[in-house]
């Protein structure tokens, strides 16, 4: 693939300068009224996790009458298993900035906020240097804001709240950011990878973009492949590619694997036997009850227990709750504590039943989707590792630990 | 249906007393709201619950606005 989000200089080259970027791809295309239509025909979906249609979001912002809109290029990337946004900003900052400026032109925004996780130092440096390379009229529209990395700080109302008030916590909706966001103005919050795809669609068109996909799918997508592979890698794959081929492109599995975590901590465990054939395409995945999320594929290595991994993730998500909504603050904390007892072989009678009961009470009961994400992950774990949960809970035994003890 | 601002809600539980037809409380005292249209006969009670919420966290909303 000669033109793609990650095409161009090798990763160890460091950031692509403005001169290199323009030599490879040409200048920033002028504002074009039809860009939103091309985006719609391209079927580009948001790459932050929700896979929301990009053109729909742009039209919602552009149709507001409450002042000049604002664009936020969201590079908060709080998902611990994902690398894609920070590495994209490190290597291709100008592609992100092109996309942000094109989106700003499309919705009528002057103000573009580059919102980057404060821990992602390489990304901050590259984005900063890239803004200084831009001509003054463009530079005047850009401001770089760094946010402490938390799981919720990339949530779009949290991004708006941080830019407005320095508090990276979700707010109640309505209003949604497209209605009232940064400085009370209509605000487009768009993931940085999404904007990079916009920069290419604006140059090469929606037909070109659609042709990149496999089968009926459109375009490419960035995925972070980790777990039982030689090393965690960021790769760009055609959408629609079977999951197994993405894992092979990442070097292949290094051990047998019982399950794959697809979509990150808000995603789902999938039995490996079912996972390998899954197409990496948001639509078909959703129809099967899965999500590509922010493009995380984590292969559970042999010798690692899915119950233990799930309990660890739940503890993390409970800790990362913004603690603003009761069901998330108390319910998720209680679930994580009970899951911790089950995984640690210290379950008290009824723990597993309680977990199952509470898991059904989380979804839809927070201002943001934090409890929904945790509930979805837990439900998938109970499906995929059901027998192992039962063994941990009722017999205080872990078959993985038992096998390891027997082998030594 | 009844809508709720989850950030404002402090789990006082007044709503579940005033309109148990629509609201029950979870193990921590936070409301679980029955989805769907509010029956006409229950609407006055729903409005009392809205007015009686100490945190002003309840509202009426159209079903399409639900999330």
Interface residues (C-beta under 8 A of the other chain):
Chain A: X170 X171 X172 X173 X174 X324 X325 X326 X327 X330 X331 X334 X358 X361 X364 X365 X366 X367
Chain B: X5 X6 X7 X8 X9 X10 X11 X26 X27 X28 X29 X30 X32 X65 X67
